[in-house]
Amino acid sequence: MAARAYWQGQIRLALVSIPVEIYSATKSGPQIQFHQIHEPSGKRIKYEKVAPGIGPVDPEEIVRGFEYEKGHYVLLEDNEIESVKLESKKTLELTQFVDAHEIDVLYFEKPYYVVPADDLAEEAFVVLREALRRTKKVAIGQLALRGREYIVSLKPCGRGIVLETLRYADEVNRAQSYFRDIPDVEPDAELLDLAETLIEKKAAPFKPDQFHDRYVDALKGLIERKRKAKGGKVAPEPEEEGPKRGGNVVDLMAALKKSLERPGAQSGEAEPKKPARKPVAKAAPAKKAAPAKKRAAG
């Protein structure tokens, strides 16, 4: 089944308009969904919408409300909310061009693929893509999507362009409030050299397919064991001992040196899984030794 365009319209740069289509560049990963169950009966829990002192209410009597002070609400109808939603305009106006490093990574939210809408749009599309690539700039604009307006950035991606929605300034927490208590000191030179050596030894190209969600895998395994046990108890997997808090420079030095000695530190490739140990055959019980003679009292 062909992917469905998330948005169709045109990118406008001064007097140049480029018809394009936008597609989501990401998808949800595997999820495990749980329900609340009444254990004695095995029945799924249902929820009713109730009003205090009234009980269950008719869904048609429910409206949205904004609490402007404790216990006081402004009631809004769905059509009133719809009336102030921004119309999804069919034009993305590029209003600014910035260096890529000027946009903090915290502002990037969600990526989309941008492609020319038809053969006639390809020439202008390629010109914009290559101009961005040569100038090493990122295009900035604002786009109304599904009722709200987003800041968006455009940058080259292979043969195409990637559009990323950006967060507004008031959606990003200031880093200073979290980092201000970290002392501004120079690290020990020898420790820094060891850390750099470890990083260089483990450097490798990023291969996302080498990573997977171990929590989801473990959860699936637990569910399967419980299913086979027919709801019985199953022994939890042993947990790895976490690192101890605290420590000193000597501990850090020893840990870095030990890390460099590990086989996995020689390259950035994932460490191969160790083969399962074969059960060792039990040896025959040894004959009991004759009791030693007690020493004579000196």
Secondary structure as GFF3:
##gff-version 3
##sequence-region A 1 298
A	DSSP	beta_strand	7	13	.	.	.	ID=ss1
A	DSSP	beta_strand	16	24	.	.	.	ID=ss2
A	DSSP	beta_strand	37	38	.	.	.	ID=ss3
A	DSSP	beta_strand	43	44	.	.	.	ID=ss4
A	DSSP	beta_strand	50	51	.	.	.	ID=ss5
A	DSSP	beta_strand	55	56	.	.	.	ID=ss6
A	DSSP	three_ten_helix	59	61	.	.	.	ID=ss7
A	DSSP	beta_strand	64	69	.	.	.	ID=ss8
A	DSSP	beta_strand	72	76	.	.	.	ID=ss9
A	DSSP	alpha_helix	78	84	.	.	.	ID=ss10
A	DSSP	beta_strand	91	99	.	.	.	ID=ss11
A	DSSP	three_ten_helix	100	102	.	.	.	ID=ss12
A	DSSP	three_ten_helix	105	107	.	.	.	ID=ss13
A	DSSP	beta_strand	108	116	.	.	.	ID=ss14
A	DSSP	three_ten_helix	119	121	.	.	.	ID=ss15
A	DSSP	alpha_helix	122	135	.	.	.	ID=ss16
A	DSSP	beta_strand	137	145	.	.	.	ID=ss17
A	DSSP	beta_strand	148	157	.	.	.	ID=ss18
A	DSSP	beta_strand	160	166	.	.	.	ID=ss19
A	DSSP	three_ten_helix	169	171	.	.	.	ID=ss20
A	DSSP	alpha_helix	176	179	.	.	.	ID=ss21
A	DSSP	alpha_helix	189	201	.	.	.	ID=ss22
A	DSSP	three_ten_helix	208	210	.	.	.	ID=ss23
A	DSSP	alpha_helix	214	228	.	.	.	ID=ss24
A	DSSP	alpha_helix	249	261	.	.	.	ID=ss25
A	DSSP	three_ten_helix	263	266	.	.	.	ID=ss26
###
